[in-house]
Amino acid sequence: MKVPTKYVNNLTNQEEEKLIEIMKIGESEKERRRAHCILLNYKGYSIDIIADIYDKHRNTISELIDKWEEQKFQALIDEPRSGRPTKLSVSEIQEVKKK
């Protein structure tokens, strides 16, 4: 039995253009990958194919699509996580990013 799949509903031209921009120059690799997943799904690629492309579980891709439908671009950004605060100052972080 074939596993059912879902697809992103109705992207506007502006949303599609913004996703392409994020995919190319997004702040993090995860954000760029998530934008690409949404675009691939919108263009007809199944959850299973996208999961194979990125070596992720199909449920991960399915959850991303669900989150996209609810939150749009906010779904692409990682939520803050708990953990030890950084010891680096803002200027030190910027210096590391330059390298």
C-alpha positions in Angstrom: 0.0 0.0 0.0 1.3 3.4 -1.0 1.8 5.9 1.9 -0.3 9.0 1.4 1.5 12.2 1.0 0.6 15.9 1.3 1.5 19.0 -0.5 1.8 22.7 0.3 -1.3 24.6 -0.6 -1.3 27.7 -2.7 2.0 29.6 -2.5 1.7 33.2 -3.7 4.3 34.6 -6.1 5.7 36.7 -3.3 5.9 33.7 -1.0 7.7 31.6 -3.6 10.1 34.4 -4.4 10.9 34.9 -0.7 11.4 31.1 -0.2 13.9 31.1 -3.1 15.7 34.1 -1.6 15.9 32.3 1.8 17.0 29.1 0.1 19.9 31.0 -1.4 20.9 33.4 1.3 19.1 32.4 4.5 20.9 32.9 7.8 21.3 29.2 8.7 21.7 26.0 6.8 18.6 24.6 8.4 16.5 27.6 7.3 17.8 27.3 3.8 17.1 23.5 3.8 13.6 24.0 5.1 12.8 26.7 2.5 14.0 24.3 -0.2 11.8 21.5 1.2 8.7 23.7 1.0 9.6 24.7 -2.6 10.2 21.1 -3.6 6.9 19.9 -2.1 5.0 22.8 -3.8 6.5 21.8 -7.1 5.1 18.2 -6.7 7.9 16.3 -5.0 6.5 13.8 -2.5 7.4 13.8 1.2 9.3 10.5 0.6 11.4 11.9 -2.2 12.3 15.1 -0.2 13.1 12.9 2.8 15.5 10.8 0.6 17.1 14.0 -0.8 17.9 15.4 2.7 18.3 12.0 4.4 15.6 12.8 6.9 12.6 10.8 8.2 9.4 11.4 6.2 7.7 12.5 9.5 10.2 15.3 9.8 9.2 16.6 6.3 5.5 16.1 7.0 5.8 18.0 10.3 7.6 20.9 8.5 4.7 21.1 5.9 2.1 21.1 8.7 4.1 23.8 10.5 4.4 25.8 7.3 0.6 25.7 6.7 0.1 27.1 10.2 3.0 29.6 10.6 4.4 30.3 7.1 7.9 31.8 7.3 8.1 31.5 11.1 8.2 27.7 10.6 11.6 28.0 8.9 13.3 29.5 11.9 14.6 27.5 14.9 12.9 28.2 18.1 15.1 29.2 21.0 16.4 26.3 23.0 17.5 26.0 26.6 21.1 25.7 27.4 24.1 27.4 28.8 24.4 31.0 27.8 27.3 31.9 25.4 30.5 33.2 26.9 31.3 35.2 23.8 30.4 38.8 23.4 28.4 40.1 20.5 31.5 41.5 18.9 33.4 38.2 19.3 30.5 36.3 17.7 30.5 38.7 14.7 34.3 38.3 14.4 33.9 34.5 14.3 31.2 34.8 11.6 33.5 36.9 9.4 36.1 34.0 9.4 
